[in-house]
Amino acid sequence: MATDTLSNGPGTLRDARAASSAAFATALEPVRRKFIDTIEERILAIEGLRQDIGRNRDVDASVRAVAGIAHKLSGVSATLGFARVGALAATAENMLSAEGSRLTAADRWALAADQVENLLDALESILDT
Amino acid sequence: MASFRILAVDDDPIFLLLLEHVLRRIGYTELRCVSSGEEALKIIRNGDAMFDCFLLDIEMPGMDGIEVCRRIRALPGHRRTPIVMITAMNSQHFVEGAFASGATDYITKPIDDIELKARIGMVARLVDERRRGKALEDQLHSHAGMLSAPIGFEDPIPVGDVGGVVEYLALENYVLTLGRMKLFGHAAISFKIVNASDIFLTADTVTYLDTLANVASVIVGTLKTHQFMMAYAGRGEFVCMTPRSTVVDPDDLKLEIGVRLGEYSKLYAELGVPLPVVRVGEPQTAGFFTRVTPSGLMDRARASVREIVARRDLVAAHGN
């Protein structure tokens, strides 16, 4: 079938797409390295905020700050090849965001705590590789 | 590729770096990045650097992207400069406010090179077309000693300085962002200046543009109690998107517009330009179970008002 030839045959569109994706990834390598350099700092920031929330210290601002970090992570991670971090960060941001939520910051945190933990694990696994 | 200068505003330095790399890869190298709306406005107001396009992150601490967009639009030199908003995939609820503040389009984070290429490419073509138009306008101006911009009757010319009126491209992009549910909640109404071609032939460019702005402000005046977004589509036609629940009887609208325009009859007579006569189409809505594309709804609204005008012409011909 013509579509098979286009998508599966040698020297096909699929190959061209793969080559283009590889070139895209190569072009982004300096950004990817820079992003990885910032991960430890982000983990420490989230850990610090998590402790503040645990000690009931300025919970509103701390939850907002974690949501802010998750927002930034979800904006770039997938493009840089870290799709899992991007997805976890987007979900965490959604759960922590006050936008359209009637829950208090403490309640939002209680719901999102596991998600944030998973996000931290995913970030740490990037550093481990 | 012609020069295309972009100012990008985002509070995340990694995103700006990523944007720079992706844009460079797809051929856009003239990029300046800043980390806040305040900084961007300072640079724009200083006038040291000129920009053809702005990329604004919506969610930023301090002044958010929607406010930056509104303030850029308030600057005389940037009423028509394309503004592309950048929003997270899960924050698309901000998009409506961005279009209402004058945004031209939006892209979602995480970005990919294909989407960015398509969106920025569209904006670059728009800028290019305007440059060509401006060059021709300047040429005509220097030859004839008068302003005579090369606008076409069919062109969806931007109508400036009327609140709630955006460029047709922006309205199309806005309507495309409405999901099926939201589209169901909206109605498209079209307004047609019946004698637009006579006015186009009689008036000079400036007077024609003023007439369009006058008609737009009169229509907006009749809609002022409702939420709406309107654009000039060309051929004397405006398309307006309103919530389905606040649609007003088209006959009432037509009468009120006629009365309000009548107040300008002396002015138009002095200019030697026909007084605009406006007809209103039937509001078009999307059925919940019928498949209507967003642009299809706008086309149906325009077809409705054309049909009304054609019917009126037919009645008039028989009457004669």
Interface residues (C-beta under 8 A of the other chain):
Chain A: F24 A27 L28 P30 V31 K34 F35 T38 G68 H71 K72 S74 G75 V76 S77 A78 T79 L80 G86 A90 E93 N94 E99 G100
Chain B: D12 I14 F15 L17 L18 H21 V22 R25 E59 P61 A88 M89 N90 S91 H93 K109 P110 I111 D112 D113
